[in-house]
Amino acid sequence: MTDEILVSVKGFQNMGEEQENEVEVIIPGSYCKRGDMHYIKYDEVVEGMEGSIRNLIKVQKDSMEVTKKGLTNAHMVFEEQKKNITYYDTPFGNLLVGIAATDIDLRETEEQIDVTVKYALEVNYEHLADCTIDLKVRPKSSCRPSQWEHM
């Protein structure tokens, strides 16, 4: 995998009866691998706000860490069958967030990395949603728009 990549992050939240939310962003970033750990970095612009969020994602077989710095600050840890608590700092205030990952599926080849994380999300100790993150990493030089449609 090259160090210049395109990252697709798709998040899905199921909050119960007919309350579902899906968001996807495709953005350029950088990649490196050290040992068994994959490192993915990208900057995220928030529509309607000045500034950005620098994201660092660390992925290995049974865990994923997401560190956000900038407009939003957080260090979220997803570990299979474990619950982790963190503060999610937003421009509108802090949230106490609980993340209980039930499944982390890492699939990798020389040309792509796909990660699916399923987890329960709590805010202030109350269950908010059952969520899924689909993360797809591809070399920037080989990406064509049609390639994203088949993922």
C-alpha positions as CSV (number, residue, x, y, z in Angstrom):
1,M,0.0,0.0,0.0
2,T,1.3,3.5,-0.8
3,D,1.4,6.3,1.7
4,E,-1.0,8.5,-0.3
5,I,-4.5,7.1,0.1
6,L,-8.2,7.7,-0.2
7,V,-10.2,6.9,2.9
8,S,-13.9,6.1,2.9
9,V,-15.5,6.3,6.4
10,K,-19.2,5.3,6.5
11,G,-21.0,5.4,9.8
12,F,-24.4,3.9,10.5
13,Q,-26.4,4.5,13.7
14,N,-29.6,2.6,14.5
15,M,-31.4,4.4,17.3
16,G,-34.5,2.2,17.3
17,E,-37.9,2.6,15.7
18,E,-37.3,4.3,12.4
19,Q,-34.5,6.4,13.7
20,E,-31.5,5.6,11.5
21,N,-28.6,7.8,10.5
22,E,-26.0,7.1,7.8
23,V,-23.0,9.3,7.0
24,E,-20.2,8.8,4.5
25,V,-17.1,10.8,3.8
26,I,-14.4,10.0,1.2
27,I,-11.2,12.0,1.8
28,P,-7.5,11.9,0.9
29,G,-5.1,10.9,3.6
30,S,-1.8,9.2,4.4
31,Y,-1.0,5.6,5.5
32,C,1.8,3.6,7.0
33,K,2.2,0.2,8.7
34,R,4.5,-0.6,11.6
35,G,4.4,-4.2,12.6
36,D,0.8,-5.4,12.8
37,M,-0.5,-1.8,13.3
38,H,-2.0,0.2,10.4
39,Y,-1.9,4.1,10.8
40,I,-4.3,6.2,8.8
41,K,-4.3,10.0,9.0
42,Y,-6.6,12.5,7.4
43,D,-8.0,16.0,8.0
44,E,-11.8,16.5,8.1
45,V,-13.5,19.8,7.3
46,V,-16.8,20.4,9.1
47,E,-19.4,22.2,6.9
48,G,-20.4,25.6,8.3
49,M,-17.5,25.8,10.8
50,E,-14.1,27.3,10.6
51,G,-11.2,24.9,11.3
52,S,-10.8,21.2,10.8
53,I,-10.4,17.9,12.7
54,R,-7.1,16.0,12.4
55,N,-7.9,12.2,12.6
56,L,-5.5,9.4,13.4
57,I,-6.9,5.9,13.1
58,K,-4.8,2.9,14.4
59,V,-6.1,-0.5,13.4
60,Q,-5.0,-4.0,14.2
61,K,-6.7,-7.4,14.3
62,D,-8.9,-6.9,17.5
63,S,-8.9,-3.2,18.0
64,M,-9.2,0.2,16.5
65,E,-8.3,3.6,18.0
66,V,-9.6,6.9,16.7
67,T,-7.9,10.1,17.9
68,K,-9.5,13.5,16.9
69,K,-7.9,16.8,17.4
70,G,-9.1,20.3,16.4
71,L,-12.8,21.4,16.4
72,T,-13.6,18.0,18.1
73,N,-11.2,16.3,20.5
74,A,-11.6,12.6,21.4
75,H,-9.7,9.4,21.9
76,M,-12.0,6.5,21.2
77,V,-10.9,2.9,21.7
78,F,-12.8,0.0,20.1
79,E,-11.8,-3.4,21.5
80,E,-13.8,-6.5,20.9
81,Q,-16.0,-7.5,23.9
82,K,-14.8,-4.6,26.0
83,K,-16.4,-1.3,27.0
84,N,-14.3,1.9,26.9
85,I,-15.4,5.3,28.2
86,T,-14.1,8.6,27.0
87,Y,-14.9,12.3,26.8
88,Y,-15.9,13.6,23.3
89,D,-15.1,17.3,23.3
90,T,-17.2,19.3,20.7
91,P,-17.7,23.0,20.1
92,F,-21.0,22.6,21.9
93,G,-19.7,20.9,25.0
94,N,-18.3,17.6,26.3
95,L,-20.1,14.3,26.1
96,L,-19.3,11.2,28.2
97,V,-19.2,8.4,25.6
98,G,-19.2,4.7,26.2
99,I,-18.2,2.4,23.4
100,A,-18.8,-1.4,23.6
101,A,-17.4,-3.1,20.5
102,T,-19.0,-6.4,19.6
103,D,-17.2,-7.2,16.4
104,I,-14.1,-5.9,14.6
105,D,-13.4,-7.4,11.2
106,L,-10.1,-6.4,9.5
107,R,-9.5,-7.5,5.9
108,E,-6.3,-6.5,4.1
109,T,-4.5,-7.2,0.9
110,E,-1.5,-5.4,-0.6
111,E,-3.9,-2.9,-2.3
112,Q,-6.6,-2.3,0.2
113,I,-7.7,-2.4,3.8
114,D,-11.3,-2.8,4.9
115,V,-12.4,-2.6,8.5
116,T,-15.9,-3.1,9.9
117,V,-16.6,-2.2,13.6
118,K,-19.9,-2.9,15.2
119,Y,-20.5,-1.4,18.6
120,A,-23.1,-0.1,21.1
121,L,-22.9,3.7,21.8
122,E,-23.7,5.2,25.1
123,V,-23.9,8.9,26.0
124,N,-23.9,9.8,29.7
125,Y,-24.3,6.1,30.6
126,E,-27.5,5.7,28.5
127,H,-27.7,3.5,25.4
128,L,-28.1,5.8,22.4
129,A,-27.6,3.6,19.3
130,D,-26.2,0.4,17.8
131,C,-23.6,1.5,15.3
132,T,-21.4,0.3,12.5
133,I,-18.3,1.9,11.1
134,D,-17.1,0.8,7.6
135,L,-13.6,2.0,6.9
136,K,-12.1,1.5,3.4
137,V,-8.5,2.5,2.5
138,R,-7.2,2.5,-1.1
139,P,-4.1,3.8,-2.8
140,K,-4.8,7.3,-4.2
141,S,-3.0,6.5,-7.5
142,S,-5.2,3.5,-8.3
143,C,-8.6,5.0,-7.2
144,R,-11.3,5.7,-9.7
145,P,-14.8,6.8,-8.8
146,S,-16.3,3.6,-10.1
147,Q,-14.1,1.6,-7.6
148,W,-15.9,3.2,-4.7
149,E,-19.3,2.1,-6.0
150,H,-18.4,-1.6,-5.6
151,M,-17.3,-1.4,-2.0
